[in-house]
Amino acid sequence: MTAVAAEGVDAVVVGAGPNGLAAAITLLRAGRSVTVLEAAATVGGGGRSAALTLPGFVHDVCSAIYPFGRTSPFFRDAGLDRHSLRWIEPPAAIGHPLDDGSAVILRREVDATAATLGPDSEAYRRTIGPLVRDWDRLLPDVLAPFHVPLSPPRAIRLARFGLLAIRSATSIARRFRGERARALLAGAAAHSLIGLTEPISAAAGLVMLASAHADGWPFPAGGAGRLVEAMAAEVAALGGTIETLRPIDRLEDLPRHRVALFDVTPRQLLAIGGDRFPSGYRGALARFRYGPGVFKLDLAIDGAIPWRAPELARAGTVHVGGTLEEIVRSEAEVAHGRVPEAPFVLLAQQSLFDPSRAPAGRETVWAYCHVPNGSTADLTEPILRQIERFAPGFRQRILATATTGPAQLEAYDANDIGGDIAGGRMDLGQLFTRPSLRLFDPYATPDPTIFLCSASTPPGGGVHGMSGFHAARSAERRLG
């Protein structure tokens, strides 16, 4: 702790999700005193695990698979393995079943994956290969706020990526002639939570595919909660303090501090401290747009999912939605405020590779689809119908089901406004201008003591810790 601890702390962080904890760790490593305040009884935000169905089944409540869990600049250097964090990498990152009974399997090696894509093998190598080769050098610039690298090689590398990423996913799909490559791209691009015909929807597809090749989409052994537990242990090891059951409704609720970092969305920041901001910034926070919500199923099943394509048992994540055209249609429905009849389903089967998640002979299934923000529709049947389509007999294996709609998600994690798990719509108008037009330091606010460190700032949604990391660097500059 620094000398200021006798009168308060250098920094208080509101919210103990991955970004809030990343901000705290970054400041503590800079020698600052930090207190983290969490409204819930436990740390984690969107990174917790619980027994949602039956005793002995460990389900990830929100996030589950971590494309950036080992490779983001923050996590790469975090050293969380000293707190017993262990990563599991499934044999294949992504599986994508098709109606002919086959499946596209994304393997670590680009060439091995390309070889299964028939007429698109060379086009896939040309599109994804350079991103994978440059991944370690490219990722720090991708997971950052708007900037122009001073190094010419870095600037050229980022510009090449940007020229592809700014396009729609459907325009990138035109590089491919066959159904398999187009479906693989569509499933990856649907992580964007925007329509696949919209500009910049290609970015998610390219980043998701490249990250899968670069690091295999790992997940924490024992449950997603193990990651935030390790982060909390690092906060304690560095001398920081975490206080749970400490909701903050107004700035006056904070302990004495020099700067405050909020792992909340613009709506919450406006409610907590809006009177400290000029009208222009208050207006920007009020105009911030939230994205689609999600409807989630957690299932306990007897045995593994009986995929028609047995090779899907090697994949940690399965994209269930059929062809490019079907996925485009499903995501377009959501983008236009309609509930899809045949939703694109993101499914994870962690217990196949982590026996601690379920009793012997039993498995867990984590699955969700996109719905309009705040939707009250029950998507249980459409999700099950999509899984059964590629795994006949699946329903007969279900032992118990837990459903979570947008309202339940928001009640569980206040940052999931209307079920939006990405901290706000990540379209071209809000990718870098999150939460307002402050391109080079979107984490700072007009009040020099208040910072935003949530997924509502660049680089946006996903468990990478970089919003917290960059916000902490901004706050550190103010602390001097």
C-alpha positions as CSV (number, residue, x, y, z in Angstrom):
1,M,0.0,0.0,0.0
2,T,1.1,3.6,-0.6
3,A,1.1,6.3,2.0
4,V,-2.3,7.6,0.9
5,A,-3.8,4.4,2.3
6,A,-4.0,6.1,5.8
7,E,-6.5,8.6,4.3
8,G,-8.1,6.4,1.7
9,V,-6.9,4.6,-1.4
10,D,-5.4,5.6,-4.6
11,A,-8.1,3.8,-6.6
12,V,-11.4,2.2,-5.9
13,V,-12.8,-0.2,-8.5
14,V,-16.5,-0.8,-8.7
15,G,-17.4,-4.2,-10.0
16,A,-15.3,-7.4,-9.6
17,G,-15.8,-8.9,-13.0
18,P,-12.8,-9.8,-15.2
19,N,-12.4,-6.2,-16.4
20,G,-12.7,-4.7,-12.9
21,L,-10.2,-7.2,-11.5
22,A,-7.8,-6.6,-14.4
23,A,-7.9,-2.9,-13.7
24,A,-7.2,-3.5,-10.0
25,I,-4.3,-5.9,-10.8
26,T,-2.8,-3.4,-13.2
27,L,-2.9,-0.5,-10.7
28,L,-1.6,-2.7,-7.9
29,R,1.4,-3.7,-10.0
30,A,2.1,0.0,-10.5
31,G,2.4,0.4,-6.8
32,R,-1.0,1.9,-6.1
33,S,-3.4,1.1,-3.3
34,V,-6.7,-0.4,-4.5
35,T,-10.0,-1.4,-3.0
36,V,-12.5,-3.4,-5.2
37,L,-16.2,-3.2,-4.4
38,E,-18.6,-5.9,-5.6
39,A,-22.4,-5.8,-5.2
40,A,-22.8,-9.6,-5.2
41,A,-21.8,-12.0,-2.6
42,T,-18.9,-13.4,-4.7
43,V,-16.6,-11.9,-7.3
44,G,-16.9,-12.8,-11.0
45,G,-19.5,-10.8,-12.9
46,G,-20.0,-12.8,-16.0
47,G,-17.4,-15.4,-15.0
48,R,-18.9,-17.6,-12.4
49,S,-19.8,-21.3,-12.1
50,A,-22.6,-22.9,-10.2
51,A,-24.7,-26.1,-9.8
52,L,-27.6,-24.9,-11.9
53,T,-29.3,-28.2,-12.6
54,L,-28.4,-31.2,-10.4
55,P,-25.9,-31.9,-7.6
56,G,-22.5,-32.7,-9.0
57,F,-22.9,-30.8,-12.3
58,V,-20.8,-27.6,-12.6
59,H,-22.2,-25.1,-15.1
60,D,-20.7,-21.9,-16.3
61,V,-23.4,-19.3,-15.5
62,C,-22.4,-16.8,-18.2
63,S,-19.1,-16.9,-20.1
64,A,-17.5,-20.3,-20.7
65,I,-15.0,-20.5,-23.5
66,Y,-12.1,-18.0,-23.6
67,P,-10.6,-17.3,-27.1
68,F,-8.3,-14.6,-25.4
69,G,-7.9,-16.3,-22.0
70,R,-4.2,-17.1,-22.6
71,T,-3.3,-14.7,-25.4
72,S,-4.6,-11.2,-24.6
73,P,-1.7,-9.0,-23.4
74,F,-3.2,-8.8,-20.0
75,F,-3.8,-12.5,-19.4
76,R,-0.6,-13.5,-21.2
77,D,1.5,-11.6,-18.5
78,A,-0.9,-12.1,-15.6
79,G,0.8,-15.2,-14.1
80,L,-2.4,-16.5,-12.8
81,D,-1.2,-20.1,-13.0
82,R,0.5,-19.5,-9.6
83,H,-3.1,-19.4,-8.2
84,S,-3.8,-22.9,-9.4
85,L,-5.5,-21.8,-12.6
86,R,-5.3,-24.6,-15.2
87,W,-6.4,-24.3,-18.8
88,I,-8.0,-27.1,-20.8
89,E,-7.7,-27.0,-24.6
90,P,-10.0,-29.4,-26.4
91,P,-8.7,-31.4,-29.4
92,A,-10.6,-29.0,-31.7
93,A,-11.7,-25.5,-31.0
94,I,-14.8,-25.4,-33.2
95,G,-17.2,-27.9,-34.7
96,H,-19.9,-27.0,-37.2
97,P,-22.5,-29.7,-38.1
98,L,-24.2,-29.8,-41.5
99,D,-27.4,-31.5,-42.6
100,D,-25.6,-34.1,-44.7
101,G,-24.3,-35.7,-41.5
102,S,-20.8,-34.2,-41.8
103,A,-19.2,-31.5,-39.8
104,V,-16.5,-28.9,-40.3
105,I,-13.8,-29.2,-37.6
106,L,-11.4,-26.3,-37.0
107,R,-8.1,-27.8,-36.0
108,R,-5.1,-25.8,-34.6
109,E,-3.2,-26.0,-37.9
110,V,-4.5,-23.8,-40.7
111,D,-3.4,-26.2,-43.4
112,A,-5.2,-29.2,-41.7
113,T,-8.4,-27.2,-41.5
114,A,-8.1,-25.9,-45.0
115,A,-7.6,-29.4,-46.4
116,T,-11.1,-30.3,-45.3
117,L,-12.7,-27.4,-47.1
118,G,-12.6,-28.8,-50.6
119,P,-12.6,-26.1,-53.3
120,D,-12.0,-23.4,-50.7
121,S,-8.8,-24.8,-49.2
122,E,-6.5,-22.2,-50.8
123,A,-8.9,-19.3,-50.2
124,Y,-9.1,-20.2,-46.5
125,R,-5.3,-20.3,-46.3
126,R,-4.9,-16.9,-48.0
127,T,-7.6,-15.3,-45.8
128,I,-6.8,-16.8,-42.3
129,G,-3.2,-17.9,-42.6
130,P,-1.6,-14.4,-42.5
131,L,-3.7,-13.4,-39.4
132,V,-2.6,-16.6,-37.6
133,R,1.1,-16.0,-38.5
134,D,0.9,-12.4,-37.2
135,W,-1.4,-13.2,-34.2
136,D,1.0,-12.4,-31.4
137,R,2.0,-9.1,-33.0
138,L,-1.5,-8.2,-34.2
139,L,-3.5,-8.9,-31.1
140,P,-2.3,-6.1,-28.9
141,D,-3.4,-3.6,-31.5
142,V,-6.7,-5.3,-32.1
143,L,-7.5,-5.4,-28.4
144,A,-6.9,-1.7,-28.0
145,P,-8.7,1.7,-28.4
146,F,-8.4,3.6,-31.7
147,H,-4.8,4.4,-32.4
148,V,-2.2,4.7,-35.2
149,P,0.9,2.6,-34.4
150,L,4.1,4.6,-34.8
151,S,6.0,1.5,-36.1
152,P,5.5,1.2,-39.9
153,P,5.3,-2.7,-39.8
154,R,2.7,-2.5,-37.0
155,A,0.7,0.1,-38.9
156,I,0.8,-1.9,-42.1
157,R,-0.2,-5.1,-40.3
158,L,-3.1,-3.4,-38.6
159,A,-4.2,-1.6,-41.8
160,R,-4.3,-4.9,-43.7
161,F,-6.5,-6.4,-41.0
162,G,-8.7,-3.3,-40.8
163,L,-9.4,-3.4,-44.6
164,L,-10.8,-6.9,-44.2
165,A,-12.4,-6.4,-40.7
166,I,-14.5,-3.4,-41.7
167,R,-16.4,-5.4,-44.3
168,S,-19.5,-7.5,-43.7
169,A,-19.2,-11.2,-43.0
170,T,-21.2,-12.0,-46.1
171,S,-18.8,-10.1,-48.3
172,I,-15.9,-12.1,-46.9
173,A,-17.9,-15.3,-47.5
174,R,-17.9,-14.5,-51.2
175,R,-14.3,-15.6,-51.2
176,F,-15.5,-19.1,-50.7
177,R,-17.5,-21.3,-53.1
178,G,-18.4,-24.3,-50.9
179,E,-20.9,-24.7,-48.1
180,R,-18.3,-25.8,-45.5
181,A,-16.0,-22.8,-45.5
182,R,-19.0,-20.4,-45.7
183,A,-20.7,-22.0,-42.8
184,L,-17.5,-22.0,-40.7
185,L,-17.1,-18.3,-41.3
186,A,-20.7,-17.5,-40.6
187,G,-20.7,-19.3,-37.2
188,A,-17.6,-17.4,-36.1
189,A,-18.9,-14.1,-37.4
190,A,-22.2,-14.6,-35.5
191,H,-20.2,-13.9,-32.3
192,S,-20.4,-10.3,-33.3
193,L,-24.1,-10.1,-32.2
194,I,-24.9,-7.9,-35.2
195,G,-26.4,-8.8,-38.6
196,L,-23.9,-10.6,-40.8
197,T,-24.6,-8.2,-43.7
198,E,-23.6,-5.2,-41.6
199,P,-20.2,-3.5,-41.9
200,I,-17.6,-4.8,-39.5
201,S,-19.4,-8.0,-38.9
202,A,-16.4,-9.6,-40.6
203,A,-14.1,-8.5,-37.8
204,A,-15.6,-11.1,-35.3
205,G,-15.4,-13.9,-37.9
206,L,-11.8,-13.2,-38.7
207,V,-10.7,-12.7,-35.0
208,M,-12.6,-15.8,-33.8
209,L,-11.1,-18.1,-36.5
210,A,-7.6,-16.7,-36.1
211,S,-7.8,-17.0,-32.3
212,A,-9.1,-20.6,-32.6
213,H,-6.0,-21.5,-34.7
214,A,-3.6,-19.6,-32.5
215,D,-4.7,-20.8,-29.1
216,G,-7.4,-23.4,-29.4
217,W,-10.2,-21.7,-27.4
218,P,-9.3,-23.0,-24.0
219,F,-11.4,-22.9,-20.8
220,P,-10.6,-23.1,-17.1
221,A,-10.5,-26.5,-15.4
222,G,-13.2,-26.8,-12.8
223,G,-15.4,-24.0,-14.2
224,A,-15.3,-20.4,-15.5
225,G,-15.3,-19.2,-11.9
226,R,-11.7,-20.5,-11.4
227,L,-10.4,-17.7,-13.7
228,V,-11.9,-14.9,-11.6
229,E,-11.0,-16.7,-8.4
230,A,-7.4,-16.7,-9.6
231,M,-7.6,-13.0,-10.4
232,A,-9.1,-12.2,-7.0
233,A,-6.2,-14.2,-5.4
234,E,-3.7,-12.1,-7.4
235,V,-5.4,-8.9,-6.1
236,A,-5.0,-10.1,-2.5
237,A,-1.4,-11.2,-3.2
238,L,-0.5,-7.7,-4.4
239,G,-2.0,-6.1,-1.3
240,G,-5.4,-5.1,-2.7
241,T,-8.7,-5.4,-0.9
242,I,-12.0,-6.8,-2.2
243,E,-15.3,-6.1,-0.4
244,T,-18.3,-8.1,-1.5
245,L,-22.0,-7.2,-0.8
246,R,-21.0,-3.5,-1.5
247,P,-23.5,-2.1,-4.0
248,I,-22.7,1.4,-5.1
249,D,-25.8,3.6,-6.0
250,R,-24.1,7.0,-5.8
251,L,-20.6,8.4,-5.6
252,E,-21.1,9.2,-2.0
253,D,-21.1,5.5,-1.2
254,L,-17.5,5.2,-2.2
255,P,-14.6,5.1,0.4
256,R,-12.1,8.0,0.2
257,H,-10.1,7.7,-3.0
258,R,-8.2,9.6,-5.6
259,V,-9.7,7.9,-8.7
260,A,-12.6,5.6,-9.2
261,L,-12.9,3.0,-12.0
262,F,-16.4,1.6,-12.8
263,D,-16.9,-1.8,-14.4
264,V,-20.4,-0.9,-15.3
265,T,-22.3,0.2,-18.4
266,P,-23.1,3.8,-19.4
267,R,-26.7,3.5,-18.0
268,Q,-25.4,2.6,-14.6
269,L,-22.6,5.2,-14.6
270,L,-25.1,7.9,-15.5
271,A,-27.3,6.8,-12.6
272,I,-24.4,6.7,-10.1
273,G,-22.5,9.9,-11.1
274,G,-24.2,11.6,-13.9
275,D,-24.5,14.9,-12.0
276,R,-20.7,15.1,-12.1
277,F,-20.6,15.3,-15.9
278,P,-21.4,18.1,-18.4
279,S,-24.6,17.8,-20.4
280,G,-22.8,16.6,-23.6
281,Y,-21.3,13.6,-21.9
282,R,-24.5,12.8,-20.1
283,G,-26.2,12.9,-23.4
284,A,-23.7,10.5,-24.9
285,L,-24.1,8.1,-22.1
286,A,-27.9,8.3,-22.4
287,R,-27.7,7.6,-26.2
288,F,-25.5,4.6,-25.8
289,R,-27.1,1.6,-27.7
290,Y,-27.4,-1.8,-26.2
291,G,-27.3,-4.9,-28.4
292,P,-29.3,-8.1,-28.6
293,G,-29.9,-10.3,-25.5
294,V,-29.3,-14.0,-25.1
295,F,-31.5,-16.9,-24.0
296,K,-29.5,-19.6,-22.4
297,L,-30.0,-23.3,-21.5
298,D,-27.9,-25.3,-19.1
299,L,-28.4,-29.0,-19.4
300,A,-27.4,-32.1,-17.4
301,I,-27.5,-35.1,-19.7
302,D,-27.0,-38.8,-19.5
303,G,-23.9,-39.5,-21.7
304,A,-22.5,-37.4,-24.4
305,I,-24.5,-35.5,-27.1
306,P,-25.2,-38.2,-29.8
307,W,-24.0,-36.1,-32.7
308,R,-24.7,-37.6,-36.1
309,A,-21.1,-36.5,-37.0
310,P,-19.0,-38.3,-34.3
311,E,-16.0,-36.0,-34.9
312,L,-18.0,-33.2,-33.1
313,A,-17.1,-35.0,-29.8
314,R,-13.6,-33.5,-30.3
315,A,-14.8,-29.9,-30.3
316,G,-15.1,-27.7,-27.2
317,T,-17.5,-25.4,-29.0
318,V,-20.1,-26.3,-31.5
319,H,-21.8,-23.8,-33.8
320,V,-25.3,-25.1,-34.4
321,G,-27.1,-23.3,-37.2
322,G,-26.6,-25.0,-40.5
323,T,-25.6,-23.0,-43.6
324,L,-24.3,-19.4,-44.1
325,E,-27.7,-18.5,-45.4
326,E,-29.5,-19.9,-42.4
327,I,-27.3,-18.1,-39.9
328,V,-27.5,-14.8,-41.8
329,R,-31.3,-15.1,-41.7
330,S,-31.4,-15.9,-38.0
331,E,-29.1,-13.0,-37.0
332,A,-31.0,-10.7,-39.3
333,E,-34.3,-11.5,-37.5
334,V,-32.7,-10.7,-34.2
335,A,-31.2,-7.4,-35.5
336,H,-34.7,-6.4,-36.6
337,G,-36.2,-7.1,-33.2
338,R,-37.8,-10.4,-34.1
339,V,-37.4,-13.8,-32.3
340,P,-35.9,-16.3,-34.7
341,E,-37.8,-19.5,-35.3
342,A,-34.5,-21.4,-36.1
343,P,-31.9,-19.7,-34.0
344,F,-28.2,-19.9,-34.4
345,V,-27.0,-21.7,-31.2
346,L,-23.6,-21.5,-29.6
347,L,-23.0,-24.7,-27.6
348,A,-20.1,-25.7,-25.4
349,Q,-19.5,-29.3,-24.1
350,Q,-16.8,-28.7,-21.5
351,S,-17.3,-31.8,-19.4
352,L,-16.2,-34.0,-22.3
353,F,-12.7,-32.7,-21.6
354,D,-13.0,-31.7,-17.9
355,P,-14.3,-34.6,-15.8
356,S,-14.7,-32.4,-12.8
357,R,-17.8,-30.8,-14.4
358,A,-20.1,-33.8,-14.1
359,P,-20.5,-37.2,-12.5
360,A,-19.0,-40.2,-14.4
361,G,-21.1,-41.1,-17.4
362,R,-23.0,-37.8,-17.3
363,E,-22.2,-34.5,-19.2
364,T,-23.1,-30.8,-19.1
365,V,-24.3,-28.8,-22.0
366,W,-24.0,-24.9,-22.2
367,A,-26.0,-23.4,-25.0
368,Y,-27.5,-20.0,-25.9
369,C,-29.0,-18.1,-28.8
370,H,-29.5,-14.5,-29.6
371,V,-32.8,-12.7,-29.1
372,P,-34.0,-9.1,-29.2
373,N,-32.9,-7.0,-26.2
374,G,-35.2,-7.6,-23.3
375,S,-37.1,-10.4,-25.0
376,T,-39.4,-12.4,-22.9
377,A,-39.8,-15.3,-25.4
378,D,-38.9,-18.8,-24.2
379,L,-36.4,-20.2,-26.7
380,T,-36.1,-23.6,-25.0
381,E,-37.9,-25.5,-27.7
382,P,-36.2,-23.8,-30.7
383,I,-32.8,-24.4,-29.2
384,L,-33.5,-28.1,-28.5
385,R,-34.9,-28.5,-32.0
386,Q,-31.7,-27.2,-33.5
387,I,-29.5,-29.5,-31.4
388,E,-31.8,-32.5,-32.1
389,R,-31.5,-31.7,-35.9
390,F,-27.8,-32.6,-35.8
391,A,-28.0,-35.1,-32.8
392,P,-31.1,-37.3,-33.1
393,G,-32.0,-38.7,-29.7
394,F,-30.5,-35.8,-27.8
395,R,-33.8,-35.0,-26.0
396,Q,-34.0,-38.5,-24.5
397,R,-30.7,-37.9,-22.7
398,I,-31.7,-34.7,-20.8
399,L,-31.8,-35.2,-17.1
400,A,-32.4,-31.6,-16.0
401,T,-32.7,-28.1,-17.6
402,A,-32.1,-24.6,-16.3
403,T,-33.3,-21.7,-18.5
404,T,-32.0,-18.1,-18.3
405,G,-33.6,-15.3,-20.3
406,P,-32.5,-11.7,-20.7
407,A,-34.3,-10.5,-17.5
408,Q,-32.7,-13.2,-15.4
409,L,-29.3,-12.4,-16.9
410,E,-29.6,-8.8,-16.0
411,A,-30.8,-9.6,-12.5
412,Y,-27.8,-11.8,-12.1
413,D,-25.3,-9.4,-13.6
414,A,-26.5,-5.8,-13.8
415,N,-24.1,-5.2,-16.7
416,D,-26.2,-7.5,-19.0
417,I,-28.7,-4.8,-19.8
418,G,-31.7,-6.5,-21.5
419,G,-29.6,-9.7,-21.7
420,D,-26.8,-7.9,-23.7
421,I,-23.6,-9.8,-22.7
422,A,-21.3,-7.6,-24.8
423,G,-21.7,-4.3,-22.9
424,G,-23.4,-2.6,-25.8
425,R,-23.9,-3.0,-29.5
426,M,-20.6,-3.5,-31.3
427,D,-21.4,-2.1,-34.7
428,L,-19.4,0.3,-36.8
429,G,-20.9,3.3,-34.9
430,Q,-19.9,2.0,-31.5
431,L,-16.8,-0.1,-31.9
432,F,-14.3,2.6,-31.1
433,T,-16.7,5.3,-29.9
434,R,-17.6,3.3,-26.8
435,P,-19.2,5.0,-24.8
436,S,-18.7,8.3,-26.5
437,L,-16.6,10.1,-29.1
438,R,-13.3,10.2,-27.1
439,L,-11.2,8.1,-29.5
440,F,-7.8,8.2,-27.9
441,D,-8.9,7.8,-24.3
442,P,-12.4,6.4,-24.1
443,Y,-11.9,5.3,-20.5
444,A,-11.5,8.8,-19.1
445,T,-14.6,10.9,-18.4
446,P,-14.9,14.7,-18.2
447,D,-14.5,14.3,-14.4
448,P,-10.7,13.7,-13.9
449,T,-11.4,11.3,-11.0
450,I,-13.9,9.0,-12.8
451,F,-13.0,6.2,-15.3
452,L,-15.0,3.5,-17.1
453,C,-13.4,0.1,-17.4
454,S,-16.2,-2.2,-18.6
455,A,-16.9,-3.9,-21.9
456,S,-18.7,-0.7,-22.8
457,T,-15.3,0.6,-23.7
458,P,-12.8,-0.7,-26.3
459,P,-12.2,-3.5,-27.2
460,G,-15.7,-4.4,-26.1
461,G,-17.2,-7.7,-25.2
462,G,-15.3,-10.9,-24.4
463,V,-13.2,-12.0,-21.5
464,H,-9.8,-10.5,-22.2
465,G,-9.3,-8.0,-19.4
466,M,-8.1,-5.4,-21.8
467,S,-10.8,-2.8,-21.1
468,G,-9.8,-2.9,-17.4
469,F,-6.1,-2.9,-18.3
470,H,-6.4,0.2,-20.6
471,A,-8.6,2.0,-18.1
472,A,-6.1,1.4,-15.4
473,R,-3.3,2.8,-17.6
474,S,-5.4,5.9,-18.2
475,A,-6.1,6.3,-14.5
476,E,-2.4,5.8,-13.7
477,R,-1.5,8.7,-15.9
478,R,-4.0,10.9,-14.0
479,L,-2.6,9.7,-10.6
480,G,0.9,10.9,-11.8
